Amino acid sequence: MYDDASYYAFVPSAYAQEEKAAPTKHRRKTSLLAQPNESAQANGSVIGGTSAVQDSEGESRGPPKATLSRRAQSYTDFQHAVRTVLRTESTSEGHEKKKADEIKDDVDFSEWYESIEDDLLEASHIDYSAYQDQLEFTESYLKSLSSTTSATLDILSSLSQSFGTVEAQTTAFQKQCEDLVAEQHRVTRLADNIGENLQYYSYLEPITRRLNAPGAGNFVRGREFSDMLARLDECLEYMTSHPLQREAATYRSRYRLLLTRGLTLIRVHFVGALRDIAQDVTKRIADRQLNDTTMSALLYAKFRVGASELKETAQEIRKRAVVPEGAEPGAEAEYQSLMNELYTSYSATRGRLVIPLVVKKMADIAQAPSTSKDLVAFARNSIGYVKGVCSDEHELWRDWFEGEDGLYDFLESVCEPLYDHLRPRIIHENQLLKLCELCTLLQTRYMRDQDEELETVDLNQLDFSTLIQSALEDAQTRLVFRTQAILRDEIENYKPKPEDLDYPTRNKQVILPSSKHRGPVTSGRKGSITGISAPKDPVIVEESDSPSARYGFDVEATFQGWYPTLRKAIWLLSRIYRLVNSAVFDDLAHEIVHQTTLSLHRASILIAGRSMTTDAQLFLLKHLLLLKQQIVAFDIEYVTPDVSFDFSGVTSTFHELRDRGGLFDPRNLWRFVGGGLLPRVVENMLDAKVELDGRLRTIINDFTTSAAERMTHPISESARSKKTFDATIALQKTQELTVKEVPLLRHKLDEYLDDMRTKETLVGAVQNQVVMNYEGFYEWFAASKRATGAKVGKRGKGREDDVWDADTFGDWAEEVFEVKGMGKSGLNGDQSRSQSGSRNVSGSVSRNGSM
């Protein structure tokens, strides 16, 4: 019975007694936030603890002290309480039994029963009473627990509010601390910035005392001097970047003066050290005679001893001699003048030592027997010596300075003795071959190849081409002058000799390569004279005067058959080719070709007066073909004609009107426009190639036309205009003349031309012109027949005394002319294109013989 009820029973007194005997190891540790409440824990009553909590709550309005309520009793506590009750009941039952044993009669029993009747009634309700008591106790406990919980919640709420207040106060305090820390940092930075800015102002006094102290020049050698200059640069940069600071401009100007003072001390030290070395070397040279080896060691080894230290010192000036950003083009750096003084001092010192030796050497070379009269030999020896001196000076310069500023100005002064001897010799040199050899020597040995300029160039090497460029320009100028003189004297103003115009006799005179005499040599070929064949490819005559073996044929014999002006023109072009600037060469080449063409044309006119017109035409044709063939090798570019305005007509017109008194007459306005008031546009020079092609077309047309007119003279317009003209007889005469003239034509062509295709092309052109002339005659003949009502014969020869039609005459002409390789359709450019110079003619001749 008690087992089930004991689970819910709770006796405070028993629980309190058993709790005192329970071990303390099961109790929880008091929280750090909880305040000790020993009075409530010693009582053992939960209700009392609750009332204590309620009493403590009313003591203060502030946050209560943190406490922890006693934990709920466990099942073990209830078991101890039940056992205590059971022991008490067993003791009471024993006592009652003892009283029942004392009953002896009914009266005792009645008394005993009456005494225990209430107890029995109560005993019958004991379970219910116990359960009721248990419920009441539980109700009381729960009420006390609820009140305790509410009080605890109130305490926690007040704690939460207190914690919120503390958090807000803590946050405000943290913000105040952060503001204080930020302010501290700001003040610290401000102090640091002030100290950093003040240091740029604090350098002024110590640096001023250092630079103005006696013996400040000795301070230049130390490392501290470079650090001081670097500090001055920092101060100047700071003052420039902070112009709004107070007295920044004043300090900037003072620092600038100190920097200038320091760099000036460097210059004084550099110049003094250089002067001491030069005096030592000069003294040793004056004391005793020295050979070349000792002289070289003294001039160069002595100067290399302290060069590295002075180079570092001079570098302090050089790295500050920089043009500032945003400066105008051509502006000079602020301290460039100090650096130029170092260059000038070094150049003057070295010049006093080296230039006298160069002058002496140039005089010795000029007086030597092998070089005194030979321009090329003198140039080779003198330039080679000067190049060696310049190379040594270049290496020494690199030991003293960084970069090449001022170097080539100094080297040009070293080269002045060379130019003093070389330039007069070039000016007085009249031999074109010597000038060409000199230009070749300078270009091949000393000048840098133009094709290699785009490649990587070693900047540490001497560019001697810059120093020798003036000599090359002098030689080229003299070469161009001599070329123009030869062009004027031997081509433009050439006076031909009688033997130069003796054509066709001159074609029969040849020089055999194996013989030493000149004389006519006849050929075994029928009706022709064997001449020396012209070269199939263009000839470029270079260094040797007799390049016969080089080209596999006798050039002298080949040139012997050429007109002197043509021979001189090709010789001039081959000499100056690649020796002068391409633009200059193009101008000269066009002028040479132009004057040569005019000279050949004048010669053809003179030959026509001395001999037959055919000889003059073939002479001009041959030489123009040779000229066109030879100039292909020289890559002559097109030259824009020189356009000018001729105002001579305007001047003459005004003078004429003024003399007549009609200068202000309105009627003369039309005469102004049409009579020469406007200036004329004059082209002083056409493209030489275009001019040459035009003259070739003209001479070919003239040759074919004149040859065809000789064959078709009986049927020409002048012959048809006569009253006694008979078409049949004229046709027969034309046939006879054609048969007679064709061999003569081929014979003439063989005398002047050697290329078979060129000759056949010209014969075919004459044939076509003859057929065209006959076609014109036949059209006139057919028209006259139709006018009289007579019938015109159809294609076919018909009777022998009848007039042939044009096609029949053309077939007959092909049999007579026997043009090799030519079809019935006449000439075309593809079939008649020659492999040599004749390709320039055959591809340009049309069916009617015109170009």
Secondary structure, 3 states (H helix, E strand, C coil): CHHHHHCCCCCHHHHHHHHHHCCHHHCCCCCCCECCCHHHHHHCCHHHHHHHHHHHHCCCCCCCCECCCCCCCCHHHHHHHHHHHHHHHHHHHHHHHHHHHCCCCHHHHHHHHHHHHHHHHHHHCHHHHHHHHHHHHHHHHHHHHHHHHHHHHHHHHHHHHHHHHHHHHHHHHHHHHHHHHHHHHHHHHHHHHHHHHHHHHHCHHHHHHHHHCCCHHHHHHCHHHHHHHHHHHHHHHHHHHCCCCCCHHHHHHHHHHHHHHHHHHHHHHHHHHHHHHHHHHHHHHHHCCCCHHHHHHHHHHHHHCCHHHHHHHHHHHHCCCCCCCCCCCCCCCCCHHHHHHHHHHHHHHHHHHHHHHHHHHHHHHHHCCCCCCCHHHHHHHHHHHHHHHHHHHHHHHHHHCCCCCCHHHHHHHHHHHHHHHHHHHHHCCCCHHHHHHHHHHHHHHHCCCHHHCCCCCCCCCCCHHHHHHHHHHHHHHHHHHHHHHHHHHHHHCCCCCHHHHCCCHHHHEECCCCCCCCEECCCCCCCCCCCCCCCCCCCCCCCCCCCHHHHCCCHHHHHHCCCHHHHHHHHHHHHHCCCCCHHHHHHHHHHHHHHHHHHHHHHHHHHHHHCCHHHHHHHHHHHHHHHHHHHHHHCCCCCCCCEEEECHHHHHHHHHHHHHCCCCCHHHHHHHHHCCCCCEEEECCCCHHHHHHHHHHHHHHHHHHHHHHHHCHHHCHHHHCCCCCCHHHHHHHHHHHHHHHHHHHHHHHHHHCCCHHHHHHHHHHHHHHHHHHHHHHHHHHHHHHHHHCCCCCCCCCCCCCCCCCHHHHHHHHHHHHCCCCCECCECCCCCCCCCCCCHHHHCCCCCCCCC
